[in-house]
Amino acid sequence: IRNGKAFTPAVLAEFRKVRWVILDEMSLISLRLLHAIDLIMRSADDFFKEEPFAARSIVICGDPLQVSNYIFLVDL
């Protein structure tokens, strides 16, 4: 995703409406996925594009010990 080019204006307009991002099963979420979500949210909002996740509230829940930490090291 570069400068929101992967999304149509209609899709970006829908992302602008998002106020909360809720991610469950944090043990399965990689750093790459978090970064991709951050880029998507920033590309959709020009006003807050310098803020992490375009100043949206992020809720990450789950058991961090459910899966080995190896998953986190793979994406570094």
PyMOL commands that place a pseudoatom at each C-alpha (Angstrom):
pseudoatom trace, name=CA, resn=ILE, resi=1, chain=A, elem=C, hetatm=0, pos=[0.000, 0.000, 0.000]
pseudoatom trace, name=CA, resn=ARG, resi=2, chain=A, elem=C, hetatm=0, pos=[1.551, 3.237, -1.064]
pseudoatom trace, name=CA, resn=ASN, resi=3, chain=A, elem=C, hetatm=0, pos=[-0.297, 6.500, -0.525]
pseudoatom trace, name=CA, resn=GLY, resi=4, chain=A, elem=C, hetatm=0, pos=[-3.632, 4.720, -0.491]
pseudoatom trace, name=CA, resn=LYS, resi=5, chain=A, elem=C, hetatm=0, pos=[-3.280, 3.684, -4.137]
pseudoatom trace, name=CA, resn=ALA, resi=6, chain=A, elem=C, hetatm=0, pos=[-4.436, 0.145, -3.349]
pseudoatom trace, name=CA, resn=PHE, resi=7, chain=A, elem=C, hetatm=0, pos=[-7.906, 1.402, -2.435]
pseudoatom trace, name=CA, resn=THR, resi=8, chain=A, elem=C, hetatm=0, pos=[-10.614, 3.188, -4.357]
pseudoatom trace, name=CA, resn=PRO, resi=9, chain=A, elem=C, hetatm=0, pos=[-11.869, 6.547, -3.072]
pseudoatom trace, name=CA, resn=ALA, resi=10, chain=A, elem=C, hetatm=0, pos=[-15.067, 4.840, -1.906]
pseudoatom trace, name=CA, resn=VAL, resi=11, chain=A, elem=C, hetatm=0, pos=[-13.125, 2.343, 0.208]
pseudoatom trace, name=CA, resn=LEU, resi=12, chain=A, elem=C, hetatm=0, pos=[-10.966, 5.094, 1.696]
pseudoatom trace, name=CA, resn=ALA, resi=13, chain=A, elem=C, hetatm=0, pos=[-14.136, 7.010, 2.564]
pseudoatom trace, name=CA, resn=GLU, resi=14, chain=A, elem=C, hetatm=0, pos=[-15.347, 3.986, 4.525]
pseudoatom trace, name=CA, resn=PHE, resi=15, chain=A, elem=C, hetatm=0, pos=[-12.031, 3.782, 6.391]
pseudoatom trace, name=CA, resn=ARG, resi=16, chain=A, elem=C, hetatm=0, pos=[-12.412, 7.459, 7.350]
pseudoatom trace, name=CA, resn=LYS, resi=17, chain=A, elem=C, hetatm=0, pos=[-15.581, 6.532, 9.243]
pseudoatom trace, name=CA, resn=VAL, resi=18, chain=A, elem=C, hetatm=0, pos=[-13.737, 4.051, 11.471]
pseudoatom trace, name=CA, resn=ARG, resi=19, chain=A, elem=C, hetatm=0, pos=[-13.218, 5.288, 15.027]
pseudoatom trace, name=CA, resn=TRP, resi=20, chain=A, elem=C, hetatm=0, pos=[-12.243, 2.050, 16.770]
pseudoatom trace, name=CA, resn=VAL, resi=21, chain=A, elem=C, hetatm=0, pos=[-10.144, -0.852, 15.563]
pseudoatom trace, name=CA, resn=ILE, resi=22, chain=A, elem=C, hetatm=0, pos=[-10.664, -3.959, 17.685]
pseudoatom trace, name=CA, resn=LEU, resi=23, chain=A, elem=C, hetatm=0, pos=[-8.199, -6.799, 17.230]
pseudoatom trace, name=CA, resn=ASP, resi=24, chain=A, elem=C, hetatm=0, pos=[-8.750, -10.113, 18.966]
pseudoatom trace, name=CA, resn=GLU, resi=25, chain=A, elem=C, hetatm=0, pos=[-6.284, -12.974, 19.373]
pseudoatom trace, name=CA, resn=MET, resi=26, chain=A, elem=C, hetatm=0, pos=[-3.281, -10.712, 19.828]
pseudoatom trace, name=CA, resn=SER, resi=27, chain=A, elem=C, hetatm=0, pos=[-0.965, -13.709, 19.922]
pseudoatom trace, name=CA, resn=LEU, resi=28, chain=A, elem=C, hetatm=0, pos=[-1.704, -14.263, 16.230]
pseudoatom trace, name=CA, resn=ILE, resi=29, chain=A, elem=C, hetatm=0, pos=[-1.230, -10.646, 15.129]
pseudoatom trace, name=CA, resn=SER, resi=30, chain=A, elem=C, hetatm=0, pos=[2.161, -9.940, 13.612]
pseudoatom trace, name=CA, resn=LEU, resi=31, chain=A, elem=C, hetatm=0, pos=[4.004, -6.652, 13.537]
pseudoatom trace, name=CA, resn=ARG, resi=32, chain=A, elem=C, hetatm=0, pos=[3.542, -6.599, 9.774]
pseudoatom trace, name=CA, resn=LEU, resi=33, chain=A, elem=C, hetatm=0, pos=[-0.219, -6.784, 10.151]
pseudoatom trace, name=CA, resn=LEU, resi=34, chain=A, elem=C, hetatm=0, pos=[-0.224, -3.955, 12.698]
pseudoatom trace, name=CA, resn=HIS, resi=35, chain=A, elem=C, hetatm=0, pos=[1.944, -1.894, 10.372]
pseudoatom trace, name=CA, resn=ALA, resi=36, chain=A, elem=C, hetatm=0, pos=[-0.380, -2.590, 7.432]
pseudoatom trace, name=CA, resn=ILE, resi=37, chain=A, elem=C, hetatm=0, pos=[-3.409, -1.513, 9.470]
pseudoatom trace, name=CA, resn=ASP, resi=38, chain=A, elem=C, hetatm=0, pos=[-1.538, 1.638, 10.471]
pseudoatom trace, name=CA, resn=LEU, resi=39, chain=A, elem=C, hetatm=0, pos=[-0.713, 2.439, 6.838]
pseudoatom trace, name=CA, resn=ILE, resi=40, chain=A, elem=C, hetatm=0, pos=[-4.285, 1.855, 5.724]
pseudoatom trace, name=CA, resn=MET, resi=41, chain=A, elem=C, hetatm=0, pos=[-5.707, 4.101, 8.411]
pseudoatom trace, name=CA, resn=ARG, resi=42, chain=A, elem=C, hetatm=0, pos=[-3.155, 6.840, 7.709]
pseudoatom trace, name=CA, resn=SER, resi=43, chain=A, elem=C, hetatm=0, pos=[-3.755, 6.707, 3.960]
pseudoatom trace, name=CA, resn=ALA, resi=44, chain=A, elem=C, hetatm=0, pos=[-7.481, 7.180, 4.514]
pseudoatom trace, name=CA, resn=ASP, resi=45, chain=A, elem=C, hetatm=0, pos=[-7.165, 10.285, 6.679]
pseudoatom trace, name=CA, resn=ASP, resi=46, chain=A, elem=C, hetatm=0, pos=[-5.118, 13.261, 5.497]
pseudoatom trace, name=CA, resn=PHE, resi=47, chain=A, elem=C, hetatm=0, pos=[-5.759, 15.298, 8.640]
pseudoatom trace, name=CA, resn=PHE, resi=48, chain=A, elem=C, hetatm=0, pos=[-4.325, 12.723, 11.067]
pseudoatom trace, name=CA, resn=LYS, resi=49, chain=A, elem=C, hetatm=0, pos=[-1.867, 10.968, 8.746]
pseudoatom trace, name=CA, resn=GLU, resi=50, chain=A, elem=C, hetatm=0, pos=[1.081, 11.822, 11.015]
pseudoatom trace, name=CA, resn=GLU, resi=51, chain=A, elem=C, hetatm=0, pos=[-0.548, 10.172, 14.043]
pseudoatom trace, name=CA, resn=PRO, resi=52, chain=A, elem=C, hetatm=0, pos=[-0.276, 6.430, 14.739]
pseudoatom trace, name=CA, resn=PHE, resi=53, chain=A, elem=C, hetatm=0, pos=[-3.312, 4.666, 13.285]
pseudoatom trace, name=CA, resn=ALA, resi=54, chain=A, elem=C, hetatm=0, pos=[-4.554, 8.103, 12.170]
pseudoatom trace, name=CA, resn=ALA, resi=55, chain=A, elem=C, hetatm=0, pos=[-5.484, 8.908, 15.783]
pseudoatom trace, name=CA, resn=ARG, resi=56, chain=A, elem=C, hetatm=0, pos=[-7.984, 6.032, 15.957]
pseudoatom trace, name=CA, resn=SER, resi=57, chain=A, elem=C, hetatm=0, pos=[-8.481, 4.042, 19.133]
pseudoatom trace, name=CA, resn=ILE, resi=58, chain=A, elem=C, hetatm=0, pos=[-6.947, 0.579, 18.932]
pseudoatom trace, name=CA, resn=VAL, resi=59, chain=A, elem=C, hetatm=0, pos=[-8.089, -2.203, 21.249]
pseudoatom trace, name=CA, resn=ILE, resi=60, chain=A, elem=C, hetatm=0, pos=[-5.959, -5.332, 21.201]
pseudoatom trace, name=CA, resn=CYS, resi=61, chain=A, elem=C, hetatm=0, pos=[-7.091, -8.226, 23.349]
pseudoatom trace, name=CA, resn=GLY, resi=62, chain=A, elem=C, hetatm=0, pos=[-6.292, -11.858, 23.833]
pseudoatom trace, name=CA, resn=ASP, resi=63, chain=A, elem=C, hetatm=0, pos=[-3.809, -14.029, 25.660]
pseudoatom trace, name=CA, resn=PRO, resi=64, chain=A, elem=C, hetatm=0, pos=[-0.246, -13.069, 24.694]
pseudoatom trace, name=CA, resn=LEU, resi=65, chain=A, elem=C, hetatm=0, pos=[1.057, -16.405, 25.987]
pseudoatom trace, name=CA, resn=GLN, resi=66, chain=A, elem=C, hetatm=0, pos=[-1.406, -18.512, 24.013]
pseudoatom trace, name=CA, resn=VAL, resi=67, chain=A, elem=C, hetatm=0, pos=[1.045, -18.982, 21.137]
pseudoatom trace, name=CA, resn=SER, resi=68, chain=A, elem=C, hetatm=0, pos=[4.817, -19.047, 21.310]
pseudoatom trace, name=CA, resn=ASN, resi=69, chain=A, elem=C, hetatm=0, pos=[6.689, -15.771, 20.949]
pseudoatom trace, name=CA, resn=TYR, resi=70, chain=A, elem=C, hetatm=0, pos=[8.273, -17.247, 17.841]
pseudoatom trace, name=CA, resn=ILE, resi=71, chain=A, elem=C, hetatm=0, pos=[5.461, -15.728, 15.777]
pseudoatom trace, name=CA, resn=PHE, resi=72, chain=A, elem=C, hetatm=0, pos=[6.519, -12.245, 16.844]
pseudoatom trace, name=CA, resn=LEU, resi=73, chain=A, elem=C, hetatm=0, pos=[10.159, -12.873, 15.976]
pseudoatom trace, name=CA, resn=VAL, resi=74, chain=A, elem=C, hetatm=0, pos=[9.417, -14.131, 12.469]
pseudoatom trace, name=CA, resn=ASP, resi=75, chain=A, elem=C, hetatm=0, pos=[8.173, -10.758, 11.235]
pseudoatom trace, name=CA, resn=LEU, resi=76, chain=A, elem=C, hetatm=0, pos=[10.922, -8.585, 12.686]
for i in range(1, 76): cmd.bond("trace and resi %d" % i, "trace and resi %d" % (i + 1))
show_as sticks, trace
zoom trace
